[in-house]
Amino acid sequence: MELEKWRKEIYGCQRCGWCKASTYLDQGIEKICPVREYYSDGFWEHFFSRGKMAIARGVLENRFPLTDDLAEAIYMCSTCGNCEVHCSRNYAYYTLKFIDHKNNRNVEIIEALRALLVEKGYGPMKNQLLLTQSVEVNGNPWQQPKTTRTRWTRKLKIKDLNKEKARYLYFVGCTFAYDNNINFVPPKAVGLLNAANVDFGILGTQEKCCGSILKRTGSKKLFVKLAKENIEQLNSLGIEALITNCAGCYKTIRNDYPEVGKLNFKVMHVTELYEQLIQEGKLKFKKEIAKRVTYHDPCHLGKHSDFYDPPRNVLKSIPGIDLVEMYPTREHGFCCGGGGGLASGFRDLATKVGVAKLKKALETGADILSSACPFCYQNFLVALGNMEAKITFKDVTELLADSVIGS
């Protein structure tokens, strides 16, 4: 079983509890695990990382059987990776810089546990199963037909890479393409790329889910099958780079696909390209955005991919924006609650986590909370609907387009 390959890391858990309670209070870090903090029974050991490592060890040693209750504990996790950041085994990596790599993989271990639960018929959770089945049938998790994937492209002229070549593929991702609450973001990205005369195209209705939801919730076999199909399709395009607005697509294609097959192109988050275009003078600012903005690091970009600076540099470049940090920030920042299948499996908990993060943003005095991930966008919209707050949410692409294009 896949869990076996993580045996050394599982047995390496020192059971110190750094994943449970903060040891960095001097840096403003009070909380580590969102489930531990915001689930009513989250104080029980099995709901945060130390307990999950003990469960993994117990499974390896055949000490107890898999059950529905155990499955719920394993799935009640956003896989944000904050436990990895604060693990005592990473002290030398993050604080003393004695080593240049992480030596624990809590998120991968949790995903391996979920893969075992799926294999044995205990996962994924009921609502997550609907998403998984939709990926199989419709090529997207949102139970929408393939034919409606391009609704957001109305009145836009974009190259179809199924018919012609381009330097870049703009890989939209399922969430930005299908969610009517946020599908205005891709047209703004297209507007920015066109303003900079970037040679790009899309796959249109031939684009399929990256498979992130499958990987995060344990449907490993389905993920590998889909990843192989996507790698073959993407490699055939002859592109220099794949660019995407979606933090989940970025992490999955950049970090997970190479374990399935070789990619012959670079993977970029769109903010990385924006930063490059701004530095080259290819994006011209027309409008000042006189707002105080704070930035939230999506876990798939930040903790999972060490991608922190490009979105901030883009925001800093926009005339009028006063960019302020909310603490803790960067790798120490708390997640929004929308990732790892938490929002689909445990909606109320995900909302509580989102509300807590919004309160952190409000402490900065910011007018706008910004990020670069559709799942963060979705969860913050739900959280905003559950509290009274004089703050709005905008994707980095929105703010840049407001200044460059004026809309």
PyMOL commands that set and color helices and strands:
alter all, ss='L'
color gray80, all
select helices_A, chain A and resi 2-11+25-27+34-38+45-47+49-60+68-75+82-86+88-96+106-119+126-138+146-148+151-153+174-178+185-195+204-206+212-216+220-235+247-259+270-279+302-305+309-317+330-332+342-345+347-363+374-384+396-404
alter helices_A, ss='H'
color red, helices_A
select strands_A, chain A and resi 159-160+168-171+200-202+241-244+266-269+292-295+322-324+368-371+392-395
alter strands_A, ss='S'
color yellow, strands_A
deselect
rebuild
show_as cartoon
